[in-house]
Amino acid sequence: MSGTESFDRRTGIDERAETRAELLPEEEAVSSADPKAQAREVLRDSERRAAAEGVADEHRKPEETT
């Protein structure tokens, strides 16, 4: 297993990319060749930034936030 695969499994990137791959209106305006791959990269970047800033490793499901 590569480092990226391990990171993705640990942070739930694939599951979260499913919903993030649904383009927002402003993203639809410019389109995307591969929304799911784009979503994974956005989420990976976000996770790396959060880790660098020392943000707690907490992942909640949408229904747990309200």
The 8 nearest C-alpha neighbors of each residue, nearest first, counted from 0:
[[1, 4, 5, 2, 3, 6, 8, 7],
 [2, 0, 4, 3, 5, 6, 7, 8],
 [1, 3, 5, 4, 6, 0, 7, 8],
 [2, 4, 6, 1, 5, 7, 0, 8],
 [5, 3, 7, 1, 6, 2, 0, 8],
 [4, 6, 2, 8, 3, 7, 9, 1],
 [5, 7, 3, 9, 4, 8, 2, 10],
 [8, 6, 12, 4, 10, 5, 9, 11],
 [9, 7, 5, 11, 6, 10, 4, 12],
 [8, 10, 6, 7, 11, 5, 12, 4],
 [9, 11, 7, 12, 8, 6, 58, 46],
 [12, 10, 8, 14, 13, 7, 9, 15],
 [11, 13, 7, 15, 10, 14, 16, 39],
 [14, 12, 16, 15, 11, 17, 7, 39],
 [15, 13, 16, 17, 12, 11, 18, 8],
 [14, 16, 12, 17, 13, 18, 11, 19],
 [17, 15, 19, 13, 38, 39, 18, 14],
 [16, 18, 15, 20, 14, 19, 13, 35],
 [17, 19, 20, 16, 21, 15, 14, 38],
 [18, 20, 16, 21, 38, 17, 15, 22],
 [21, 19, 35, 34, 38, 18, 17, 16],
 [22, 20, 19, 18, 23, 34, 17, 35],
 [23, 21, 26, 27, 20, 24, 34, 19],
 [22, 24, 26, 25, 27, 21, 28, 19],
 [25, 23, 27, 26, 28, 22, 29, 21],
 [24, 26, 28, 27, 23, 29, 22, 30],
 [27, 25, 23, 28, 24, 29, 22, 30],
 [28, 26, 30, 24, 29, 25, 22, 23],
 [27, 29, 25, 26, 30, 24, 23, 31],
 [28, 30, 27, 26, 31, 25, 24, 22],
 [31, 29, 27, 28, 26, 32, 22, 34],
 [30, 32, 33, 34, 29, 27, 26, 37],
 [31, 33, 34, 30, 37, 36, 35, 29],
 [32, 34, 31, 36, 35, 37, 20, 38],
 [35, 33, 20, 37, 31, 36, 38, 32],
 [34, 36, 20, 38, 37, 33, 16, 39],
 [37, 35, 39, 38, 33, 34, 40, 20],
 [36, 38, 34, 40, 35, 39, 33, 41],
 [39, 37, 35, 41, 20, 16, 36, 40],
 [38, 40, 36, 42, 16, 37, 41, 43],
 [39, 41, 43, 37, 42, 38, 44, 36],
 [42, 40, 38, 44, 39, 43, 45, 37],
 [41, 43, 45, 39, 44, 40, 46, 38],
 [44, 42, 40, 46, 45, 41, 39, 47],
 [43, 45, 47, 41, 42, 46, 40, 48],
 [44, 46, 42, 48, 43, 47, 49, 41],
 [47, 45, 43, 49, 44, 48, 50, 42],
 [48, 46, 50, 44, 49, 45, 51, 43],
 [47, 49, 51, 45, 50, 46, 44, 52],
 [48, 50, 54, 52, 46, 51, 47, 45],
 [49, 51, 53, 47, 52, 48, 54, 46],
 [50, 52, 48, 49, 53, 47, 54, 46],
 [53, 51, 49, 50, 54, 48, 47, 55],
 [54, 52, 50, 51, 49, 55, 56, 48],
 [53, 55, 49, 52, 50, 56, 51, 57],
 [56, 54, 57, 53, 50, 49, 58, 52],
 [57, 55, 54, 58, 50, 49, 10, 53],
 [58, 56, 55, 59, 54, 10, 60, 46],
 [59, 57, 56, 60, 10, 11, 55, 61],
 [60, 58, 63, 61, 57, 64, 62, 56],
 [59, 61, 63, 62, 58, 64, 15, 65],
 [62, 60, 63, 64, 59, 65, 58, 15],
 [61, 63, 60, 64, 65, 59, 58, 18],
 [64, 62, 60, 61, 65, 59, 58, 57],
 [65, 63, 61, 62, 59, 60, 58, 57],
 [64, 63, 62, 61, 60, 59, 58, 57]]
